[in-house]
Amino acid sequence: MKEVAIVFVLVIVFGASMFLFQQFYYSIIVGCYHTLIKIASLFNKKASLWVSGRKNLFENLKLQFQDNNKKTVWIHCASLGEFEQGRTVMESLKSKYPDIKILLTFFSPSGYENQKNYPFADYVCYLPADTKANAEKFISIVKPDIAIFVKYEFWIHHINALHKKQIPLFLISGIFRKNQLFFKWYAPIFKTALKKYTRIFVQNENSLTLLQNIKITTAEICFDTRFDRVKTIAENKKNFPEISTFVKDHNVIIAGSTWPKDERLLAKAFYKSLVFVNFKIIIVPHNIEKKYMRKTKKIFAKFSLIYSELNKATEADLIGKRVLIIDNIGMLSSLYQYSDLNYIGGGFNAGIHNCLEAAVYGKPVIFGPKFKKFNEAIELTNRNAAFDVRDYNELLNRINLMNQFQFIYEGAASEAEEYVQLHLGGTQQIVTAMEKQLGMEMEEWRMEN
């Protein structure tokens, strides 16, 4: 009995220490995470990039900012998806205040490696490990006038360092769920961190309500900035005459950012029915390595053609080709202009990819069952502009229904286009709110230019 009592007391003491010294334990967890990444870097390419990209980080920052006399905006994104949400704000600020200096940081190599030469940023680098010393050193070197975090970025020590220096901090395109630590009684440091944001822009009513319930008064609803981004892309889309020739006089399904499970699903639907009707499919795999391309091509066999082979193909080579597989990066967002119907990949893995790039063209969207974490996918399904499927029979039924009944297809297409149009303007709302919040300081920026 005595032993049980001792164990009980120890558990209580440990629990109390976890509650009272959360910042200490947070630092330990962050430190352990970084140590594990360093170990993983010995055999994992992405982890290796994560580590090597942070070498000499502070030295390089000092070179970039030691003589800086410009107003500085720091924007931080976890990865590539968050970058797409932040870029419209960066580009709008740079357009209005061309002499400002923009620092863009990433947590993940997939963001940094793809955007390290982003032209609207004056300098791009990784975020240092979120320790108290690193955060304070980072802020003292950069001396940002404004800091902007995108969507899910809540690095406690960097937030504290900004707050200590009274530097305005904004969160954009935020989404909150009740199971997050911000809303748990045992994690007060995360709720405290939210109170240090100057302004929080959230995407939906549920997020706003959750924040209001914990007495956060600095939040407001603002449309996801990706709506503005996809609209700009669609207005400046690239044309591909060879694609236009390939799909001529056919109904076209464009499958974007597909994974093997998506491709197997599409192949089953193709061999079951689509091969016999007036359909062509353009597949844009998530992975375009040659080994992966060969596997994708193999499942569609004689009916498939790789995009890089298209320009070399003769008329005879194109006979019977019904599936075009894109082995090129950067085409997808413009390719959707050629579609009648779009399939978005990832819904049988961790979650779907960007469906707004397709919806902006006013075309119905189909994806797998794992879409509930994506607000735009939920809202598109509620409007009958998007549809989730669980197997190839459901996929075929949905395609056939819209192919046979024009009014159903046109209704879905119209809803998709209207949905995007109704959600434009988030970027301007954010920039205007920043200007209003900072008042005379922003006016001075304009006068300096």
C-alpha positions as CSV (number, residue, x, y, z in Angstrom):
1,M,0.0,0.0,0.0
2,K,2.9,2.3,0.8
3,E,4.4,1.7,-2.6
4,V,1.1,2.6,-4.3
5,A,0.9,5.8,-2.4
6,I,4.5,6.7,-3.4
7,V,3.7,6.0,-7.0
8,F,0.6,8.1,-6.8
9,V,2.4,11.0,-5.3
10,L,5.1,10.8,-7.9
11,V,2.5,10.8,-10.7
12,I,0.8,13.9,-9.1
13,V,4.2,15.7,-8.8
14,F,5.2,14.9,-12.3
15,G,1.8,16.0,-13.7
16,A,2.0,19.2,-11.7
17,S,5.5,19.9,-13.0
18,M,4.4,19.3,-16.5
19,F,1.6,21.8,-16.0
20,L,3.7,24.4,-14.2
21,F,6.8,24.1,-16.3
22,Q,5.4,23.6,-19.7
23,Q,7.8,25.9,-21.4
24,F,10.7,23.9,-20.0
25,Y,9.2,20.6,-21.3
26,Y,8.3,22.2,-24.6
27,S,12.0,23.2,-25.0
28,I,13.0,19.6,-24.2
29,I,10.6,18.2,-26.8
30,V,11.8,20.6,-29.4
31,G,15.4,19.7,-28.6
32,C,14.7,16.0,-28.8
33,Y,12.9,16.5,-32.2
34,H,15.9,18.3,-33.6
35,T,18.3,15.6,-32.3
36,L,16.2,12.9,-34.0
37,I,16.2,14.8,-37.2
38,K,20.0,15.0,-37.1
39,I,20.2,11.2,-36.6
40,A,17.7,10.7,-39.5
41,S,19.8,12.9,-41.7
42,L,22.4,10.2,-41.9
43,F,20.1,8.0,-44.0
44,N,17.1,10.2,-45.1
45,K,17.5,12.8,-47.9
46,K,14.7,15.1,-46.6
47,A,16.1,15.1,-43.1
48,S,19.6,15.7,-44.5
49,L,18.3,18.8,-46.4
50,W,16.6,20.0,-43.2
51,V,19.9,19.8,-41.3
52,S,22.3,21.1,-44.0
53,G,20.0,24.0,-44.9
54,R,20.4,25.4,-41.4
55,K,24.2,25.4,-41.4
56,N,25.6,28.9,-41.0
57,L,22.1,30.2,-40.8
58,F,22.8,33.0,-38.4
59,E,26.1,34.0,-40.2
60,N,24.2,34.3,-43.4
61,L,21.4,36.3,-41.8
62,K,24.0,38.8,-40.4
63,L,25.4,39.3,-43.9
64,Q,21.9,40.0,-45.2
65,F,20.7,42.3,-42.4
66,Q,23.7,44.0,-40.9
67,D,23.3,47.2,-42.9
68,N,19.6,46.9,-43.5
69,N,17.8,50.3,-43.3
70,K,14.6,49.2,-45.0
71,K,11.4,48.3,-43.3
72,T,11.4,44.5,-42.9
73,V,8.5,42.1,-43.2
74,W,9.1,38.5,-42.0
75,I,6.7,35.8,-43.2
76,H,7.0,32.2,-42.1
77,C,5.5,29.2,-43.8
78,A,5.7,25.5,-42.7
79,S,6.0,24.2,-46.3
80,L,4.9,24.7,-49.9
81,G,1.1,24.6,-49.2
82,E,1.4,27.4,-46.6
83,F,3.6,29.3,-49.0
84,E,0.8,29.4,-51.5
85,Q,-1.4,31.0,-48.8
86,G,1.2,33.5,-47.9
87,R,2.5,34.5,-51.3
88,T,-0.5,36.8,-52.3
89,V,0.1,38.8,-49.1
90,M,3.8,39.1,-49.8
91,E,3.2,40.1,-53.4
92,S,0.5,42.6,-52.5
93,L,2.8,44.2,-49.8
94,K,5.7,44.4,-52.2
95,S,3.5,45.9,-54.9
96,K,2.3,48.7,-52.5
97,Y,5.6,49.2,-50.7
98,P,8.3,48.2,-53.2
99,D,11.2,49.3,-51.0
100,I,10.4,47.0,-48.1
101,K,12.6,44.0,-47.4
102,I,10.8,40.6,-47.2
103,L,12.3,37.7,-45.4
104,L,10.7,34.4,-46.1
105,T,11.4,31.4,-43.9
106,F,10.4,27.8,-44.1
107,F,10.3,24.9,-41.7
108,S,10.3,22.1,-44.3
109,P,12.8,21.4,-47.1
110,S,9.8,20.8,-49.5
111,G,9.0,24.5,-49.1
112,Y,12.5,25.9,-49.1
113,E,13.9,23.8,-51.9
114,N,11.0,24.8,-54.2
115,Q,10.9,28.5,-53.4
116,K,14.5,29.4,-52.4
117,N,14.6,31.7,-55.4
118,Y,11.2,33.2,-55.0
119,P,11.5,36.7,-56.7
120,F,9.2,38.6,-54.3
121,A,11.4,37.8,-51.2
122,D,14.6,39.5,-50.6
123,Y,16.0,36.6,-48.7
124,V,14.8,33.0,-48.2
125,C,16.0,30.7,-45.5
126,Y,15.0,28.1,-42.9
127,L,13.6,28.9,-39.5
128,P,16.1,28.1,-36.8
129,A,15.2,25.5,-34.1
130,D,12.6,27.0,-31.8
131,T,14.8,27.5,-28.7
132,K,14.7,30.6,-26.5
133,A,18.3,31.5,-27.5
134,N,17.8,30.9,-31.2
135,A,14.6,32.9,-31.3
136,E,16.0,35.9,-29.5
137,K,19.2,35.8,-31.7
138,F,17.1,35.5,-34.9
139,I,14.9,38.5,-33.9
140,S,17.8,40.6,-32.9
141,I,19.5,40.1,-36.2
142,V,16.5,40.5,-38.5
143,K,14.7,43.2,-36.5
144,P,11.4,42.7,-38.4
145,D,8.8,45.5,-38.4
146,I,6.0,43.0,-39.0
147,A,5.9,39.2,-38.6
148,I,3.4,37.0,-40.4
149,F,2.9,33.3,-39.6
150,V,0.8,31.2,-42.0
151,K,-2.0,28.7,-40.9
152,Y,-0.6,26.3,-38.4
153,E,2.7,27.9,-37.3
154,F,2.9,28.5,-33.5
155,W,6.5,28.4,-32.4
156,I,6.4,29.4,-28.8
157,H,9.9,30.9,-28.4
158,H,9.7,32.9,-31.6
159,I,6.3,34.2,-30.6
160,N,7.7,35.2,-27.2
161,A,10.7,36.9,-28.7
162,L,8.5,39.0,-31.0
163,H,6.1,39.9,-28.2
164,K,9.0,40.9,-26.0
165,K,10.2,43.4,-28.7
166,Q,6.6,44.6,-29.3
167,I,6.8,43.5,-32.9
168,P,3.3,43.1,-34.5
169,L,2.5,39.4,-35.3
170,F,-0.2,38.3,-37.6
171,L,-1.6,34.8,-38.3
172,I,-3.2,34.4,-41.7
173,S,-5.4,31.6,-43.1
174,G,-5.7,30.0,-39.7
175,I,-7.9,27.0,-39.0
176,F,-8.6,25.7,-35.5
177,R,-10.2,22.5,-34.2
178,K,-11.4,21.7,-30.7
179,N,-8.9,18.9,-30.3
180,Q,-5.9,21.2,-30.6
181,L,-3.8,22.0,-27.5
182,F,-5.0,25.6,-27.5
183,F,-8.3,24.5,-26.1
184,K,-7.0,22.0,-23.5
185,W,-6.9,23.0,-19.8
186,Y,-3.5,21.3,-19.4
187,A,-1.7,23.3,-22.1
188,P,-2.0,27.0,-21.1
189,I,1.2,28.1,-22.8
190,F,-0.4,27.5,-26.2
191,K,-3.5,29.6,-25.3
192,T,-1.1,32.3,-24.0
193,A,0.8,32.2,-27.3
194,L,-2.4,33.0,-29.2
195,K,-3.0,36.1,-27.0
196,K,0.4,37.5,-28.2
197,Y,-0.8,37.7,-31.8
198,T,-1.7,41.2,-32.9
199,R,-4.3,39.9,-35.3
200,I,-5.6,36.4,-36.2
201,F,-7.3,35.8,-39.5
202,V,-9.3,32.5,-39.6
203,Q,-11.0,30.8,-42.5
204,N,-14.3,29.8,-40.9
205,E,-16.9,30.5,-38.2
206,N,-16.0,27.4,-36.2
207,S,-12.4,28.6,-35.8
208,L,-13.6,32.1,-34.7
209,T,-16.0,30.6,-32.2
210,L,-13.3,28.3,-30.7
211,L,-11.0,31.4,-30.2
212,Q,-13.8,33.5,-28.7
213,N,-14.6,30.7,-26.2
214,I,-11.1,31.1,-24.8
215,K,-11.3,34.9,-24.7
216,I,-9.2,35.6,-27.8
217,T,-10.6,38.9,-29.1
218,T,-8.2,39.7,-31.9
219,A,-9.6,37.2,-34.4
220,E,-11.7,37.8,-37.5
221,I,-12.9,35.7,-40.4
222,C,-11.1,36.2,-43.6
223,F,-11.3,34.1,-46.8
224,D,-8.4,31.8,-47.6
225,T,-5.8,33.7,-49.6
226,R,-5.5,30.7,-52.0
227,F,-8.7,31.8,-53.7
228,D,-6.9,35.0,-54.8
229,R,-3.9,32.9,-55.9
230,V,-5.8,30.4,-58.0
231,K,-7.8,33.2,-59.6
232,T,-4.6,35.0,-60.6
233,I,-3.1,31.7,-62.0
234,A,-6.3,31.1,-64.0
235,E,-6.2,34.6,-65.4
236,N,-2.6,34.1,-66.5
237,K,-2.7,30.4,-67.4
238,K,-0.3,28.9,-69.9
239,N,-1.6,27.4,-73.1
240,F,-0.3,24.0,-74.4
241,P,-1.3,23.6,-78.1
242,E,-0.1,19.9,-78.0
243,I,-2.5,19.2,-75.1
244,S,-5.3,20.9,-77.0
245,T,-4.6,18.7,-80.0
246,F,-4.4,15.5,-77.9
247,V,-7.8,16.1,-76.2
248,K,-9.6,17.4,-79.3
249,D,-13.2,16.2,-79.6
250,H,-13.1,14.2,-76.4
251,N,-14.4,14.5,-72.9
252,V,-11.5,15.1,-70.7
253,I,-10.7,14.0,-67.1
254,I,-7.7,15.6,-65.5
255,A,-6.3,13.8,-62.5
256,G,-4.0,16.0,-60.5
257,S,-1.4,15.1,-57.9
258,T,-2.3,11.4,-58.0
259,W,-0.8,8.7,-55.9
260,P,-0.7,4.9,-56.8
261,K,-4.1,4.2,-55.1
262,D,-5.7,7.0,-57.2
263,E,-4.1,5.7,-60.4
264,R,-5.3,2.1,-59.7
265,L,-8.8,3.5,-59.1
266,L,-8.7,5.4,-62.4
267,A,-7.3,2.4,-64.3
268,K,-10.2,0.2,-63.0
269,A,-12.7,2.8,-64.1
270,F,-11.0,3.2,-67.4
271,Y,-10.9,-0.5,-68.3
272,K,-14.4,-1.0,-67.0
273,S,-16.1,1.7,-69.0
274,L,-14.1,4.8,-70.0
275,V,-12.1,3.0,-72.6
276,F,-15.3,2.3,-74.6
277,V,-16.6,5.9,-74.5
278,N,-15.4,9.3,-75.7
279,F,-13.1,10.0,-72.8
280,K,-9.4,10.8,-72.5
281,I,-7.5,11.1,-69.2
282,I,-4.6,13.3,-68.4
283,I,-2.8,12.2,-65.2
284,V,-0.4,14.4,-63.3
285,P,1.3,12.2,-60.7
286,H,2.5,13.6,-57.4
287,N,5.8,11.9,-58.0
288,I,7.4,12.3,-61.4
289,E,10.5,10.3,-61.0
290,K,11.2,8.0,-64.0
291,K,10.8,4.8,-62.0
292,Y,7.4,6.0,-60.8
293,M,6.4,7.2,-64.3
294,R,7.1,3.7,-65.7
295,K,4.8,2.1,-63.2
296,T,2.0,4.6,-63.9
297,K,2.4,4.0,-67.6
298,K,2.4,0.3,-67.2
299,I,-1.1,0.1,-65.6
300,F,-2.6,1.9,-68.6
301,A,-0.5,-0.2,-71.0
302,K,-0.9,0.4,-74.7
303,F,-3.4,3.2,-74.1
304,S,-0.9,5.5,-72.4
305,L,1.7,8.0,-73.5
306,I,4.3,10.1,-71.5
307,Y,4.1,13.8,-72.1
308,S,7.8,14.2,-72.9
309,E,7.1,11.7,-75.8
310,L,4.2,13.7,-77.1
311,N,6.1,16.1,-79.4
312,K,8.0,13.3,-80.9
313,A,5.0,11.1,-81.6
314,T,3.7,10.6,-85.1
315,E,0.0,10.3,-86.0
316,A,0.4,6.6,-86.0
317,D,1.9,6.7,-82.5
318,L,-1.1,8.5,-81.2
319,I,-3.7,6.1,-82.5
320,G,-5.5,4.5,-79.6
321,K,-3.7,6.7,-77.0
322,R,-6.3,7.7,-74.4
323,V,-4.2,8.4,-71.3
324,L,-1.5,11.1,-71.2
325,I,0.9,11.0,-68.2
326,I,2.5,14.3,-67.4
327,D,6.2,14.1,-66.4
328,N,6.7,17.8,-65.9
329,I,6.4,20.1,-62.9
330,G,4.5,23.3,-63.0
331,M,1.8,22.5,-65.6
332,L,-1.1,21.3,-63.5
333,S,-2.7,24.5,-62.5
334,S,-3.0,25.6,-66.2
335,L,-3.9,22.1,-67.4
336,Y,-7.3,22.2,-65.7
337,Q,-8.5,24.6,-68.4
338,Y,-8.7,21.6,-70.7
339,S,-10.8,19.4,-68.4
340,D,-14.5,18.7,-68.3
341,L,-14.2,16.9,-65.0
342,N,-11.4,16.9,-62.4
343,Y,-10.1,14.2,-60.1
344,I,-7.9,15.4,-57.2
345,G,-5.4,12.9,-55.8
346,G,-4.5,12.1,-52.2
347,G,-7.9,11.2,-50.9
348,F,-6.9,7.6,-50.3
349,N,-3.7,8.6,-48.5
350,A,-3.1,11.4,-45.9
351,G,-5.5,13.8,-47.6
352,I,-6.4,15.5,-50.9
353,H,-4.3,18.0,-52.7
354,N,-5.4,21.5,-53.8
355,C,-8.9,21.3,-55.4
356,L,-9.2,25.1,-55.8
357,E,-6.8,25.1,-58.7
358,A,-9.4,23.0,-60.6
359,A,-12.6,24.6,-59.2
360,V,-11.5,28.1,-60.3
361,Y,-12.2,27.0,-64.0
362,G,-15.7,26.2,-63.1
363,K,-15.4,22.4,-63.5
364,P,-16.8,19.7,-61.1
365,V,-14.3,18.0,-58.8
366,I,-14.0,14.4,-57.6
367,F,-11.7,13.0,-54.9
368,G,-11.3,10.1,-52.4
369,P,-12.8,9.9,-48.9
370,K,-10.0,11.6,-46.9
371,F,-11.0,15.3,-47.4
372,K,-12.6,16.3,-44.1
373,K,-9.5,18.3,-43.0
374,F,-9.9,20.7,-46.0
375,N,-12.5,23.4,-45.6
376,E,-12.8,24.1,-49.3
377,A,-13.4,20.5,-50.1
378,I,-16.2,20.2,-47.5
379,E,-17.9,23.4,-48.7
380,L,-17.6,22.3,-52.4
381,T,-19.3,19.0,-51.6
382,N,-22.0,20.8,-49.7
383,R,-22.7,22.8,-52.8
384,N,-22.7,19.7,-55.0
385,A,-19.7,21.0,-56.9
386,A,-17.4,18.3,-55.6
387,F,-18.0,14.6,-54.9
388,D,-16.1,12.0,-52.8
389,V,-15.9,8.4,-54.0
390,R,-14.7,5.3,-52.2
391,D,-14.2,2.8,-55.1
392,Y,-14.1,2.7,-58.9
393,N,-17.8,1.9,-59.1
394,E,-18.7,5.1,-57.3
395,L,-16.3,7.0,-59.5
396,L,-17.8,5.6,-62.7
397,N,-21.4,6.2,-61.4
398,R,-20.5,9.8,-60.8
399,I,-18.8,10.3,-64.1
400,N,-21.7,8.6,-66.0
401,L,-24.3,10.6,-64.2
402,M,-22.8,13.9,-65.2
403,N,-22.0,12.7,-68.7
404,Q,-25.6,11.6,-69.3
405,F,-27.5,14.4,-67.6
406,Q,-26.2,17.8,-68.8
407,F,-28.2,19.8,-66.2
408,I,-26.4,17.9,-63.4
409,Y,-23.0,18.6,-64.9
410,E,-23.8,22.3,-65.6
411,G,-25.2,22.8,-62.0
412,A,-22.0,21.3,-60.5
413,A,-19.8,23.4,-62.8
414,S,-21.7,26.6,-62.0
415,E,-21.5,26.0,-58.3
416,A,-17.7,25.4,-58.4
417,E,-17.2,28.7,-60.3
418,E,-19.5,30.6,-58.0
419,Y,-17.9,29.2,-54.9
420,V,-14.5,30.6,-55.9
421,Q,-15.9,34.0,-56.9
422,L,-17.6,34.4,-53.6
423,H,-14.4,33.8,-51.7
424,L,-12.1,36.3,-53.4
425,G,-10.6,39.3,-51.5
426,G,-8.9,37.7,-48.5
427,T,-5.5,39.2,-49.4
428,Q,-6.9,42.7,-49.6
429,Q,-8.7,42.3,-46.3
430,I,-5.5,41.2,-44.6
431,V,-3.3,44.0,-46.0
432,T,-6.0,46.6,-45.2
433,A,-6.2,45.3,-41.6
434,M,-2.4,45.5,-41.3
435,E,-2.4,49.0,-42.5
436,K,-5.2,50.0,-40.1
437,Q,-3.5,48.2,-37.2
438,L,-0.2,49.9,-37.8
439,G,-1.7,53.2,-38.8
440,M,0.9,56.0,-39.2
441,E,3.8,53.5,-39.4
442,M,2.4,52.1,-42.7
443,E,1.8,55.6,-43.9
444,E,5.5,56.3,-43.3
445,W,6.4,53.3,-45.4
446,R,4.4,54.7,-48.3
447,M,5.9,58.2,-47.9
448,E,9.4,56.7,-48.0
449,N,8.7,55.1,-51.3
